[in-house]
Amino acid sequence: MNEHSFFSSSSFPFNSISQTESAIKQHLKQRQNQDYETKLNDFNLLIALTNIVGLQPILKICDAIKMRKKFDNETREELDRKFIEKNFI
């Protein structure tokens, strides 16, 4: 990413055909030892996750990334719940 980007990555597939739940699960599994702030710091991934976790949590995640802060507990709990439901973690 360039120096003006808030996001550290855009390696997750950017087209909607490749943004499957299987691809999300694989992406998260490959980064299972990273904290949420690191493994979700991917613009394309966040776009794909909007359909799973909803817009409001994604906006909160983007704000935290922009401010270089940890995600709040409510957001972490929501991610945990949704990711467990989808068998992502």
KOLDO-314865 format. One line per 5 residues: their letters; for each residue x, y, z of N, C-alpha, C. Coordinates in steps of 0.2 Angstrom, whole numbers, plus 5000, padded with zeros to 4 digits. Example, Ala and Ser with C-alpha at 12.3 -4.5 7.8 and 13.67 -1.06 7.14 Angstrom:
// KOLDO-314865
as) 5066,4972,5039,5062,4978,5039,5066,4984,5039 ~ 5064,4989,5035,5068,4995,5036,5064,5000,5039
***
This chain:
// KOLDO-314865
mnehs) 5004,4994,5000,5000,5000,5000,5004,5006,5000 ~ 5002,5012,4998,5006,5018,4998,5006,5021,5005 ~ 5010,5027,5005,5011,5030,5011,5005,5034,5014 ~ 5000,5035,5010,4994,5039,5011,4988,5034,5013 ~ 4989,5028,5013,4984,5023,5015,4984,5021,5022
ffsss) 4978,5020,5025,4977,5018,5032,4978,5011,5033 ~ 4977,5007,5027,4977,5000,5027,4984,4997,5026 ~ 4986,4992,5029,4993,4989,5028,4993,4984,5022 ~ 4987,4982,5020,4987,4977,5015,4980,4978,5010 ~ 4981,4975,5004,4975,4974,5000,4976,4967,4996
sfpfn) 4979,4963,5000,4980,4956,4997,4975,4952,4996 ~ 4969,4953,5000,4963,4949,4999,4960,4950,4992 ~ 4958,4945,4989,4955,4946,4982,4950,4952,4982 ~ 4950,4956,4977,4946,4962,4976,4940,4961,4972 ~ 4939,4955,4969,4933,4954,4965,4928,4950,4969
sisqt) 4922,4952,4968,4917,4948,4972,4916,4941,4970 ~ 4918,4938,4965,4918,4931,4963,4923,4928,4968 ~ 4929,4931,4970,4934,4928,4974,4933,4929,4981 ~ 4928,4933,4983,4927,4935,4990,4922,4930,4993 ~ 4923,4924,4993,4919,4919,4996,4920,4918,5003
esaik) 4916,4915,5007,4917,4913,5014,4923,4909,5015 ~ 4924,4904,5010,4929,4900,5010,4936,4904,5010 ~ 4936,4909,5005,4942,4913,5005,4943,4917,5011 ~ 4938,4920,5014,4938,4923,5021,4941,4919,5026 ~ 4938,4913,5026,4941,4908,5031,4948,4906,5030
qhlkq) 4950,4905,5024,4957,4904,5023,4962,4909,5025 ~ 4960,4915,5023,4963,4921,5025,4964,4922,5032 ~ 4959,4921,5036,4959,4921,5043,4963,4916,5046 ~ 4963,4910,5044,4967,4904,5046,4974,4905,5045 ~ 4976,4908,5039,4983,4910,5038,4986,4915,5043
rqnqd) 4982,4919,5046,4984,4924,5050,4981,4923,5057 ~ 4980,4917,5059,4977,4915,5066,4981,4917,5072 ~ 4987,4918,5071,4992,4920,5076,4992,4928,5077 ~ 4989,4931,5073,4989,4939,5073,4983,4941,5077 ~ 4984,4947,5079,4978,4950,5083,4973,4953,5077
yetkl) 4967,4955,5080,4962,4957,5075,4964,4963,5071 ~ 4968,4968,5074,4970,4974,5071,4975,4973,5065 ~ 4979,4967,5066,4983,4966,5061,4980,4962,5055 ~ 4976,4956,5057,4974,4952,5052,4968,4955,5048 ~ 4964,4960,5051,4959,4963,5047,4961,4970,5044
ndfnl) 4967,4971,5044,4970,4977,5041,4971,4977,5034 ~ 4965,4975,5030,4966,4974,5023,4959,4976,5020 ~ 4960,4981,5016,4954,4985,5013,4949,4980,5010 ~ 4952,4976,5005,4947,4971,5002,4944,4966,5006 ~ 4947,4964,5011,4944,4959,5016,4938,4963,5020
lialt) 4939,4969,5022,4934,4973,5026,4928,4974,5021 ~ 4929,4975,5015,4923,4975,5010,4919,4969,5010 ~ 4923,4963,5010,4920,4957,5010,4916,4955,5016 ~ 4919,4957,5022,4917,4956,5028,4910,4960,5030 ~ 4909,4965,5026,4903,4969,5027,4897,4965,5027
nivgl) 4897,4960,5022,4891,4956,5021,4890,4951,5027 ~ 4895,4950,5031,4895,4945,5036,4894,4948,5043 ~ 4897,4953,5044,4897,4957,5051,4893,4963,5051 ~ 4891,4966,5045,4887,4972,5045,4891,4978,5044 ~ 4888,4983,5042,4892,4989,5040,4895,4993,5047
qpilk) 4891,4993,5052,4893,4997,5058,4899,4994,5061 ~ 4900,4988,5062,4906,4985,5065,4912,4987,5060 ~ 4911,4986,5053,4916,4988,5049,4918,4995,5049 ~ 4914,5000,5050,4915,5007,5050,4919,5008,5057 ~ 4918,5004,5062,4921,5005,5068,4928,5002,5068
icdai) 4929,4997,5064,4936,4994,5063,4940,4999,5059 ~ 4937,5002,5053,4940,5007,5049,4943,5013,5053 ~ 4939,5015,5058,4940,5021,5062,4946,5019,5067 ~ 4946,5013,5069,4952,5011,5074,4958,5010,5070 ~ 4958,5007,5064,4964,5006,5060,4966,5013,5058
kmrkk) 4962,5018,5056,4964,5025,5054,4968,5028,5060 ~ 4965,5027,5066,4968,5030,5072,4973,5026,5075 ~ 4975,5020,5072,4980,5015,5075,4979,5014,5082 ~ 4972,5012,5083,4970,5010,5090,4967,5003,5090 ~ 4967,5000,5096,4964,4993,5097,4957,4993,5096
fdnet) 4954,4988,5093,4946,4988,5092,4943,4988,5099 ~ 4938,4991,5100,4934,4991,5107,4931,4984,5108 ~ 4930,4982,5114,4928,4976,5117,4921,4974,5113 ~ 4917,4978,5112,4910,4977,5109,4912,4974,5101 ~ 4916,4978,5098,4918,4976,5091,4921,4969,5091
reeld) 4926,4968,5096,4929,4961,5096,4924,4956,5098 ~ 4919,4957,5102,4914,4952,5104,4910,4950,5098 ~ 4908,4956,5094,4904,4955,5088,4908,4951,5083 ~ 4914,4952,5082,4918,4948,5077,4919,4941,5080 ~ 4920,4940,5086,4921,4933,5089,4914,4929,5087
rkfie) 4908,4932,5089,4902,4929,5088,4901,4927,5081 ~ 4902,4932,5076,4900,4931,5069,4905,4926,5066 ~ 4912,4926,5068,4917,4922,5065,4915,4915,5068 ~ 4913,4914,5074,4912,4907,5077,4905,4904,5073 ~ 4900,4909,5072,4894,4907,5068,4896,4904,5061
knfi) 4901,4907,5058,4903,4905,5051,4908,4900,5051 ~ 4911,4898,5057,4916,4893,5058,4923,4896,5055 ~ 4924,4902,5055,4930,4905,5053,4936,4905,5058 ~ 4934,4904,5064,4939,4903,5070,4937,4897,5074
***
